[in-house]
Amino acid sequence: MFRRVAYAALAASLLSTSACAPINSYHGFQAIDADPKDVKVGEDTKSTVRARLGSPSATSTFDANVWYYITSVSARVAFRRPKTVSRNVTAVSFNKESEVVEHVDRLTLKDGKVIAYNGRETPTRGREMTVLEQLLGTVGAGGMLPQDDEGPGRQSPGR
């Protein structure tokens, strides 16, 4: 009898701890054979960087000679919202004329800044209808069935 209770308690504890294990999600650039840290300033060009790392995750909006390789890992526990565990951004700047790497900048999650999000909405003009008004608003409108002169193959005069 005691063994059954002990096994049941052990099984319950294993199930409860396995449910709280975080689920990791990987997003963005995944370094398989090469790492963005291996880019050498003054030696590599756009073509060698693209051959080694692939296409960038993003390019700069104002300067096409800045490429970004972005990787982020987020973890989610049970039903909670995902939390970003790590984020690595490698910015590779190229010379405009020679297309040689001028600067490689590495940023992590610690370098990020928290932006205060404003969740307010701009109100629209008009009136908001209640659920009952929405349900009963089309009763009696009669637009669902064709009228006598609008059957298939019939045309009203003037068409």
Helices and strands as residue ranges (DSSP letters): H 2-19, E 23-28, G 36-38, H 46-53, E 58-59, E 66-76, E 83-94, E 101-108, G 109-111, H 131-136, G 148-150
